[in-house]
Amino acid sequence: MPVLGHAFVGLGIGLAIRPATRRRSRTQGIEARSPFWLPAVVTIAYLPDIVTQAALLAEWGDGRLLGHSVIFAVAVSPAVAAVVMRLAPVSFVRALLVSLLSLLVHDVLDAIQATDRTPWWPLSDRRLGIDLAVLPSDVVREAVMFGTLFLAFLALRQIVRR
């Protein structure tokens, strides 16, 4: 599982779908950006692994299947979006999009690296995995790979903004 990759992808999603700098309101100039936005999005990017760890602590073996299920992502995204709306001034649609996208990208990254994923659990136990062996398994190479991709994302974002 790409441990650092999830953080970099969460940061990328958080920056790409960031709330507007200023919100229109009666009082001119109120900042709408919340300091909780990026930490919340990075936490969402790790949510499947958080659910897995909580399930292991509760000695529930199927927790890994639950946390990494597409059905889980779709089911919990509205609740996660409601929490995000309380942390940052974003619409429900934006919060839902960020939540669902972060959870599904987590699952895709894990599926690229492993062949033991069951994305449709509990409806199906069929395993799915691509196992392309493109994602490094050690932390240093993973940091270099995802860090480089993140820097490229930031550079491209800067170019597009101009």
N, CA, C and O of each residue as an XYZ file, in Angstrom:
648
protein
N       0.843     -1.176      0.000
C       0.000      0.000      0.000
C       0.885      1.235      0.000
O       1.838      1.305      0.777
N       0.599      2.195     -0.838
C       1.405      3.411     -0.910
C       1.105      4.347      0.262
O       0.183      5.161      0.192
N       1.875      4.229      1.321
C       1.610      4.992      2.540
C       1.768      6.489      2.308
O       0.847      7.253      2.599
N       2.898      6.920      1.798
C       3.123      8.344      1.554
C       2.350      8.823      0.329
O       1.965      9.989      0.245
N       2.127      7.927     -0.607
C       1.376      8.282     -1.816
C      -0.010      8.792     -1.484
O      -0.503      9.716     -2.132
N      -0.648      8.203     -0.482
C      -1.980      8.648     -0.090
C      -1.932     10.099      0.392
O      -2.835     10.878      0.088
N      -0.889     10.469      1.138
C      -0.767     11.848      1.625
C      -0.579     12.819      0.468
O      -1.235     13.859      0.415
N       0.325     12.481     -0.467
C       0.558     13.363     -1.610
C      -0.694     13.495     -2.477
O      -1.010     14.586     -2.953
N      -1.399     12.399     -2.678
C      -2.630     12.450     -3.474
C      -3.695     13.261     -2.738
O      -4.421     14.037     -3.359
N      -3.793     13.087     -1.425
C      -4.730     13.893     -0.636
C      -4.426     15.377     -0.741
O      -5.334     16.195     -0.885
N      -3.139     15.725     -0.667
C      -2.753     17.128     -0.831
C      -3.123     17.644     -2.219
O      -3.625     18.758     -2.367
N      -2.868     16.819     -3.230
C      -3.201     17.219     -4.594
C      -4.686     17.455     -4.776
O      -5.094     18.452     -5.374
N      -5.492     16.545     -4.265
C      -6.950     16.703     -4.366
C      -7.394     17.933     -3.588
O      -8.226     18.709     -4.059
N      -6.835     18.106     -2.394
C      -7.192     19.267     -1.574
C      -6.854     20.585     -2.236
O      -7.614     21.548     -2.134
N      -5.709     20.638     -2.922
C      -5.318     21.868     -3.621
C      -6.135     22.075     -4.892
O      -6.489     23.204     -5.231
N      -6.430     20.991     -5.588
C      -7.173     21.097     -6.846
C      -8.628     21.502     -6.625
O      -9.216     22.185     -7.464
N      -9.204     21.090     -5.513
C     -10.626     21.352     -5.266
C     -10.781     22.265     -4.040
O     -11.789     22.213     -3.335
N      -9.786     23.079     -3.810
C      -9.764     23.986     -2.663
C     -10.907     24.989     -2.733
O     -11.285     25.438     -3.815
N     -11.458     25.341     -1.564
C     -12.508     26.377     -1.551
C     -11.956     27.716     -2.042
O     -10.747     27.947     -2.023
N     -12.839     28.569     -2.469
C     -12.442     29.898     -2.931
C     -11.764     30.660     -1.798
O     -12.027     30.416     -0.621
N     -10.892     31.581     -2.174
C     -10.175     32.365     -1.169
C     -11.123     33.242     -0.371
O     -10.981     33.382      0.843
N     -12.059     33.811     -1.039
C     -13.022     34.680     -0.349
C     -14.447     34.250     -0.682
O     -14.769     33.866     -1.807
N     -15.264     34.330      0.325
C     -16.674     33.994      0.148
C     -17.473     35.294      0.050
O     -17.182     36.272      0.738
N     -18.451     35.283     -0.791
C     -19.312     36.463     -0.879
C     -20.186     36.522      0.359
O     -20.862     35.553      0.706
N     -20.165     37.626      0.996
C     -21.006     37.788      2.184
C     -21.336     39.265      2.342
O     -20.844     40.112      1.596
N     -22.168     39.552      3.315
C     -22.517     40.950      3.561
C     -21.294     41.735      4.027
O     -21.114     42.899      3.669
N     -20.468     41.087      4.823
C     -19.260     41.730      5.309
C     -18.162     41.498      4.285
O     -17.771     40.359      4.027
N     -17.671     42.575      3.707
C     -16.666     42.469      2.653
C     -15.351     41.952      3.224
O     -14.909     42.387      4.288
N     -14.731     41.017      2.504
C     -13.379     40.598      2.841
C     -13.260     39.496      3.877
O     -12.167     39.298      4.408
N     -14.309     38.775      4.190
C     -14.198     37.680      5.153
C     -13.485     36.513      4.488
O     -13.876     36.066      3.410
N     -12.444     36.026      5.134
C     -11.702     34.885      4.595
C     -12.562     33.628      4.691
O     -13.156     33.341      5.730
N     -12.616     32.896      3.601
C     -13.390     31.656      3.579
C     -12.481     30.440      3.713
O     -12.964     29.342      3.987
N     -11.187     30.613      3.526
C     -10.271     29.478      3.586
C     -10.103     29.038      5.032
O      -9.898     29.863      5.923
N     -10.188     27.761      5.252
C     -10.071     27.210      6.593
C      -8.725     26.516      6.753
O      -8.248     25.866      5.822
N      -8.108     26.648      7.926
C      -6.850     25.923      8.158
C      -7.066     24.410      8.251
O      -6.104     23.642      8.237
N      -8.312     23.988      8.344
C      -8.615     22.563      8.476
C      -8.823     21.873      7.137
O      -8.918     20.646      7.090
N      -8.897     22.634      6.043
C      -9.217     22.056      4.739
C      -8.222     20.970      4.324
O      -8.614     19.818      4.139
N      -6.959     21.314      4.178
C      -5.975     20.330      3.704
C      -5.785     19.173      4.684
O      -5.733     18.025      4.243
N      -5.680     19.420      5.997
C      -5.591     18.267      6.908
C      -6.805     17.341      6.807
O      -6.667     16.122      6.909
N      -7.993     17.919      6.608
C      -9.195     17.087      6.483
C      -9.127     16.219      5.232
O      -9.469     15.038      5.275
N      -8.682     16.808      4.109
C      -8.632     16.049      2.856
C      -7.556     14.960      2.934
O      -7.770     13.854      2.437
N      -6.423     15.249      3.539
C      -5.380     14.222      3.692
C      -5.886     13.108      4.608
O      -5.618     11.934      4.354
N      -6.603     13.455      5.653
C      -7.176     12.435      6.543
C      -8.168     11.557      5.786
O      -8.188     10.341      5.974
N      -8.981     12.158      4.942
C      -9.931     11.376      4.133
C      -9.167     10.417      3.225
O      -9.593      9.281      3.020
N      -8.042     10.873      2.683
C      -7.243     10.005      1.807
C      -6.732      8.771      2.549
O      -6.471      7.740      1.929
N      -6.590      8.867      3.862
C      -6.148      7.732      4.682
C      -7.309      6.965      5.319
O      -7.080      5.946      5.972
N      -8.539      7.426      5.146
C      -9.684      6.829      5.841
C      -9.809      5.314      5.664
O     -10.086      4.630      6.649
N      -9.621      4.752      4.471
C      -9.704      3.287      4.373
C      -8.699      2.568      5.280
O      -9.016      1.525      5.852
N      -7.496      3.119      5.411
C      -6.508      2.501      6.292
C      -6.840      2.735      7.761
O      -6.545      1.888      8.604
N      -7.451      3.874      8.074
C      -7.879      4.142      9.451
C      -8.967      3.148      9.857
O      -8.943      2.604     10.961
N      -9.919      2.919      8.955
C     -10.988      1.939      9.228
C     -10.387      0.548      9.412
O     -10.797     -0.201     10.299
N      -9.415      0.209      8.568
C      -8.755     -1.099      8.668
C      -8.080     -1.262     10.018
O      -8.231     -2.298     10.666
N      -7.336     -0.247     10.451
C      -6.628     -0.326     11.733
C      -7.602     -0.400     12.910
O      -7.375     -1.150     13.860
N      -8.680      0.375     12.847
C      -9.692      0.326     13.903
C     -10.331     -1.061     13.975
O     -10.584     -1.581     15.062
N     -10.585     -1.648     12.820
C     -11.173     -2.994     12.787
C     -10.197     -4.034     13.349
O     -10.608     -4.960     14.049
N      -8.922     -3.879     13.043
C      -7.931     -4.806     13.597
C      -7.851     -4.681     15.117
O      -7.709     -5.682     15.819
N      -7.943     -3.457     15.620
C      -7.950     -3.263     17.075
C      -9.182     -3.904     17.708
O      -9.127     -4.395     18.836
N     -10.290     -3.894     16.972
C     -11.525     -4.513     17.455
C     -11.561     -6.009     17.140
O     -12.554     -6.688     17.403
N     -10.453     -6.513     16.568
C     -10.323     -7.930     16.203
C     -11.376     -8.375     15.199
O     -11.902     -9.484     15.285
N     -11.676     -7.503     14.252
C     -12.610     -7.815     13.174
C     -11.818     -7.910     11.882
O     -11.383     -6.895     11.337
N     -11.632     -9.113     11.397
C     -10.795     -9.375     10.235
C     -11.308     -8.791      8.932
O     -10.516     -8.505      8.035
N     -12.607     -8.607      8.808
C     -13.173     -8.079      7.566
C     -13.093     -6.559      7.473
O     -13.566     -5.981      6.494
N     -12.516     -5.911      8.452
C     -12.399     -4.454      8.443
C     -11.589     -3.946      7.269
O     -11.890     -2.885      6.722
N     -10.564     -4.690      6.872
C      -9.756     -4.296      5.723
C     -10.595     -4.349      4.451
O     -10.483     -3.486      3.580
N     -11.431     -5.368      4.360
C     -12.315     -5.474      3.199
C     -13.314     -4.327      3.187
O     -13.597     -3.747      2.139
N     -13.845     -4.008      4.362
C     -14.818     -2.919      4.466
C     -14.186     -1.588      4.077
O     -14.716     -0.876      3.224
N     -13.065     -1.250      4.691
C     -12.439      0.047      4.464
C     -12.007      0.282      3.039
O     -11.958      1.427      2.589
N     -11.692     -0.773      2.319
C     -11.197     -0.652      0.945
C     -12.245     -1.056     -0.092
O     -11.904     -1.473     -1.199
N     -13.500     -0.933      0.267
C     -14.600     -1.282     -0.628
C     -15.163     -0.034     -1.291
O     -15.303      1.009     -0.653
N     -15.486     -0.148     -2.574
C     -16.132      0.952     -3.298
C     -17.487      1.255     -2.655
O     -17.900      2.412     -2.578
N     -18.161      0.224     -2.204
C     -19.464      0.400     -1.570
C     -19.312      1.215     -0.287
O     -20.148      2.069      0.009
N     -18.244      0.953      0.477
C     -17.944      1.747      1.672
C     -17.720      3.211      1.285
O     -18.256      4.116      1.924
N     -16.927      3.434      0.239
C     -16.624      4.808     -0.200
C     -17.904      5.563     -0.540
O     -18.084      6.711     -0.134
N     -18.783      4.918     -1.281
C     -20.039      5.558     -1.676
C     -20.945      5.766     -0.456
O     -21.614      6.794     -0.343
N     -20.962      4.793      0.450
C     -21.859      4.868      1.605
C     -21.427      5.923      2.627
O     -22.277      6.624      3.175
N     -20.129      6.051      2.892
C     -19.688      6.982      3.935
C     -19.395      8.389      3.423
O     -19.288      9.323      4.217
N     -19.266      8.551      2.118
C     -18.935      9.875      1.584
C     -19.911     10.977      2.001
O     -19.457     12.076      2.318
N     -21.216     10.745      2.018
C     -22.108     11.820      2.480
C     -21.863     12.209      3.945
O     -21.913     13.391      4.286
N     -21.602     11.235      4.799
C     -21.331     11.551      6.208
C     -20.006     12.294      6.352
O     -19.903     13.248      7.123
N     -19.002     11.856      5.612
C     -17.709     12.533      5.637
C     -17.868     13.953      5.102
O     -17.280     14.889      5.643
N     -18.649     14.115      4.054
C     -18.889     15.441      3.475
C     -19.541     16.370      4.499
O     -19.209     17.554      4.565
N     -20.461     15.840      5.292
C     -21.112     16.655      6.322
C     -20.093     17.145      7.353
O     -20.178     18.283      7.814
N     -19.135     16.295      7.714
C     -18.084     16.702      8.651
C     -17.182     17.758      8.010
O     -16.837     18.755      8.645
N     -16.806     17.536      6.762
C     -15.934     18.486      6.064
C     -16.602     19.852      5.976
O     -15.933     20.877      6.107
N     -17.908     19.878      5.756
C     -18.624     21.153      5.676
C     -18.540     21.927      6.995
O     -18.596     23.156      6.995
N     -18.408     21.221      8.104
C     -18.287     21.891      9.402
C     -16.867     22.400      9.637
O     -16.656     23.325     10.421
N     -15.891     21.790      8.954
C     -14.492     22.188      9.123
C     -14.072     23.296      8.170
O     -13.180     24.083      8.484
N     -14.703     23.359      7.022
C     -14.335     24.345      6.009
C     -15.598     24.844      5.323
O     -16.559     24.092      5.159
N     -15.598     26.097      4.926
C     -16.790     26.652      4.277
C     -16.905     26.205      2.822
O     -16.570     26.948      1.899
N     -17.382     24.985      2.638
C     -17.560     24.429      1.300
C     -18.988     23.920      1.164
O     -19.665     23.640      2.153
N     -19.421     23.810     -0.063
C     -20.756     23.279     -0.313
C     -20.756     21.767     -0.089
O     -19.708     21.121     -0.071
N     -21.944     21.233      0.078
C     -22.058     19.781      0.251
C     -21.543     19.050     -0.981
O     -20.890     18.013     -0.865
N     -21.834     19.586     -2.150
C     -21.405     18.935     -3.399
C     -19.876     18.882     -3.473
O     -19.315     17.846     -3.831
N     -19.201     19.976     -3.143
C     -17.740     20.003     -3.173
C     -17.168     19.031     -2.131
O     -16.232     18.285     -2.419
N     -17.730     19.044     -0.940
C     -17.260     18.146      0.109
C     -17.499     16.689     -0.281
O     -16.650     15.832     -0.031
N     -18.636     16.409     -0.885
C     -18.944     15.050     -1.329
C     -17.987     14.609     -2.435
O     -17.501     13.478     -2.427
N     -17.721     15.496     -3.374
C     -16.794     15.193     -4.463
C     -15.404     14.889     -3.920
O     -14.778     13.912     -4.332
N     -14.922     15.705     -3.013
C     -13.598     15.494     -2.419
C     -13.557     14.174     -1.660
O     -12.602     13.408     -1.787
N     -14.575     13.916     -0.887
C     -14.630     12.686     -0.102
C     -14.632     11.449     -0.993
O     -13.818     10.543     -0.813
N     -15.536     11.420     -1.938
C     -15.651     10.255     -2.813
C     -14.392     10.069     -3.659
O     -13.898      8.951     -3.801
N     -13.883     11.147     -4.211
C     -12.670     11.071     -5.030
C     -11.479     10.576     -4.214
O     -10.731      9.713     -4.672
N     -11.300     11.112     -3.020
C     -10.177     10.694     -2.168
C     -10.255      9.218     -1.814
O      -9.252      8.507     -1.876
N     -11.431      8.760     -1.446
C     -11.587      7.352     -1.059
C     -11.378      6.422     -2.254
O     -10.734      5.380     -2.128
N     -11.917      6.793     -3.399
C     -11.769      5.933     -4.576
C     -10.329      5.924     -5.100
O      -9.841      4.884     -5.542
N      -9.651      7.064     -5.056
C      -8.249      7.096     -5.494
C      -7.390      6.252     -4.560
O      -6.451      5.596     -5.010
N      -7.694      6.261     -3.281
C      -6.982      5.393     -2.336
C      -7.112      3.931     -2.779
O      -6.129      3.192     -2.833
N      -8.333      3.542     -3.090
C      -8.568      2.158     -3.513
C      -7.851      1.830     -4.824
O      -7.323      0.730     -4.984
N      -7.831      2.768     -5.747
C      -7.141      2.538     -7.026
C      -5.640      2.375     -6.800
O      -5.022      1.472     -7.365
N      -5.049      3.245     -5.978
C      -3.618      3.122     -5.692
C      -3.291      1.770     -5.061
O      -2.301      1.132     -5.418
N      -4.127      1.346     -4.130
C      -3.896      0.041     -3.501
C      -4.075     -1.099     -4.507
O      -3.331     -2.079     -4.467
N      -5.045     -0.980     -5.400
C      -5.273     -2.032     -6.397
C      -4.120     -2.112     -7.395
O      -3.797     -3.194     -7.887
N      -3.501     -0.973     -7.694
C      -2.354     -0.985     -8.596
C      -1.185     -1.743     -7.975
O      -0.403     -2.380     -8.680
N      -1.075     -1.670     -6.663
C       0.074     -2.269     -5.992
C      -0.157     -3.708     -5.540
O       0.809     -4.440     -5.326
N      -1.396     -4.127     -5.391
C      -1.666     -5.460     -4.840
C      -2.753     -6.166     -5.651
O      -3.542     -5.536     -6.355
N      -2.767     -7.479     -5.529
C      -3.755     -8.274     -6.263
C      -4.823     -8.865     -5.345
O      -5.602     -9.720     -5.765
N      -4.857     -8.411     -4.101
C      -5.777     -9.020     -3.135
C      -6.909     -8.086     -2.717
O      -7.427     -8.214     -1.607
N      -7.294     -7.175     -3.558
C      -8.361     -6.224     -3.216
C      -9.720     -6.757     -3.639
O      -9.862     -7.390     -4.685
N     -10.712     -6.488     -2.804
C     -12.088     -6.900     -3.092
C     -12.978     -5.643     -3.101
O     -13.638     -5.344     -2.107
N     -12.991     -4.921     -4.210
C     -13.652     -3.618     -4.230
C     -15.169     -3.657     -4.066
O     -15.774     -2.647     -3.709
N     -15.781     -4.788     -4.316
C     -17.250     -4.845     -4.227
C     -17.724     -5.549     -2.966
O     -18.898     -5.904     -2.862
N     -16.820     -5.761     -1.995
C     -17.198     -6.380     -0.735
C     -18.219     -5.483     -0.049
O     -18.008     -4.270     -0.061
N     -19.264     -5.946      0.524
C     -19.647     -7.303      0.873
C     -20.517     -7.993     -0.177
O     -20.961     -9.121      0.041
N     -20.766     -7.346     -1.297
C     -21.585     -7.965     -2.338
C     -20.850     -9.078     -3.070
O     -21.466    -10.021     -3.567
N     -19.513     -8.959     -3.133
C     -18.717     -9.950     -3.839
C     -17.353    -10.087     -3.164
O     -16.757     -9.102     -2.730
N     -16.875    -11.325     -3.085
C     -15.542    -11.587     -2.543
C     -14.503    -11.717     -3.651
O     -13.362    -12.103     -3.396
N     -14.894    -11.399     -4.865
C     -13.980    -11.522     -6.000
C     -12.815    -10.541     -5.840
O     -13.013     -9.344     -5.631
N     -11.625    -11.066     -5.940
C     -10.422    -10.257     -5.787
C     -10.076     -9.557     -7.094
O     -10.263    -10.092     -8.187
N      -9.571     -8.357     -6.941
C      -9.188     -7.560     -8.095
C      -7.875     -6.865     -7.756
O      -7.698     -6.346     -6.654
N      -7.001     -6.865     -8.676
C      -5.738     -6.155     -8.493
C      -5.013     -6.107     -9.808
O      -5.111     -7.025    -10.621
N      -4.298     -5.052    -10.011
C      -3.612     -4.882    -11.275
C      -2.162     -5.346    -11.162
O      -1.613     -5.899    -12.115
N      -1.540     -5.126    -10.006
C      -0.173     -5.536     -9.713
C       0.789     -5.142    -10.833
O       1.476     -5.987    -11.406
N       0.824     -3.853    -11.129
C       1.689     -3.353    -12.180
C       3.143     -3.221    -11.733
O       4.035     -3.051    -12.563
N       3.379     -3.299    -10.454
C       4.717     -3.168     -9.874
C       5.361     -1.833    -10.243
O       6.583     -1.754    -10.369
N       4.563     -0.793    -10.416
C       5.105      0.535    -10.686
C       5.226      1.365     -9.417
O       6.016      2.308     -9.363
N       4.463      1.026     -8.414
C       4.542      1.756     -7.159
C       5.606      1.116     -6.272
O       5.545     -0.084     -6.002
N       6.571      1.896     -5.823
C       7.630      1.331     -4.988
C       7.082      0.855     -3.646
O       6.109      1.401     -3.126
N       7.716     -0.159     -3.106
C       7.258     -0.693     -1.827
C       8.047     -0.159     -0.639
O       7.610     -0.309      0.502
N       9.215      0.469     -0.883
C       9.944      1.039      0.251
C       9.644      2.542      0.342
O       9.353      3.193     -0.661
N       9.720      3.066      1.547
C       9.280      4.423      1.838
C      10.110      5.485      1.102
O       9.552      6.471      0.622
N      11.407      5.302      1.009
C      12.255      6.318      0.375
C      11.913      6.461     -1.106
O      11.711      7.574     -1.591
N      11.848      5.353     -1.820
C      11.517      5.430     -3.251
C      10.090      5.930     -3.454
O       9.808      6.646     -4.415
N       9.207      5.557     -2.562
C       7.830      6.045     -2.652
C       7.791      7.560     -2.450
O       7.088      8.262     -3.177
N       8.534      8.065     -1.476
C       8.597      9.511     -1.234
C       9.154     10.237     -2.451
O       8.647     11.292     -2.832
N      10.184      9.682     -3.056
C      10.770     10.305     -4.245
C       9.762     10.299     -5.397
O       9.570     11.314     -6.067
N       9.130      9.164     -5.620
C       8.194      9.061     -6.747
C       7.001     10.006     -6.577
O       6.715     10.821     -7.455
N       6.307      9.889     -5.438
C       5.115     10.710     -5.243
C       5.477     12.173     -5.013
O       4.724     13.062     -5.410
N       6.613     12.434     -4.382
C       7.062     13.805     -4.208
C       7.334     14.469     -5.545
O       6.960     15.622     -5.758
N       7.983     13.744     -6.447
C       8.253     14.269     -7.786
C       6.954     14.521     -8.547
O       6.793     15.560     -9.187
N       6.037     13.571     -8.472
C       4.736     13.757     -9.137
C       3.980     14.948     -8.548
O       3.323     15.692     -9.275
N       4.075     15.123     -7.234
C       3.402     16.243     -6.581
C       4.019     17.571     -7.010
O       3.297     18.534     -7.266
N       5.338     17.628     -7.088
C       6.001     18.846     -7.556
C       5.625     19.157     -9.004
O       5.438     20.319     -9.362
N       5.514     18.123     -9.833
C       5.080     18.315    -11.219
C       3.647     18.855    -11.246
O       3.327     19.736    -12.044
N       2.796     18.330    -10.381
C       1.417     18.817    -10.270
C       1.405     20.297     -9.893
O       0.673     21.086    -10.490
N       2.225     20.676     -8.892
C       2.281     22.077     -8.473
C       2.779     22.978     -9.601
O       2.252     24.073     -9.801
N       3.792     22.521    -10.336
C       4.327     23.310    -11.448
C       3.272     23.477    -12.540
O       3.079     24.578    -13.055
N       2.600     22.403    -12.887
C       1.546     22.465    -13.900
C       0.415     23.383    -13.453
O      -0.123     24.152    -14.250
N       0.064     23.297    -12.190
C      -0.989     24.151    -11.629
C      -0.603     25.629    -11.733
O      -1.435     26.483    -12.038
N       0.659     25.907    -11.475
C       1.162     27.280    -11.576
C       1.116     27.782    -13.016
O       0.747     28.929    -13.267
N       1.487     26.929    -13.951
C       1.478     27.281    -15.373
C       0.044     27.562    -15.829
O      -0.198     28.540    -16.537
N      -0.891     26.726    -15.434
C      -2.291     26.876    -15.839
C      -2.888     28.158    -15.250
O      -3.710     28.805    -15.899
N      -2.491     28.526    -14.051
C      -3.007     29.727    -13.407
C      -2.590     30.998    -14.129
O      -3.304     31.999    -14.081
N      -1.446     30.969    -14.797
C      -0.949     32.164    -15.512
C      -1.662     32.292    -16.778
O      -1.405     33.225    -17.540
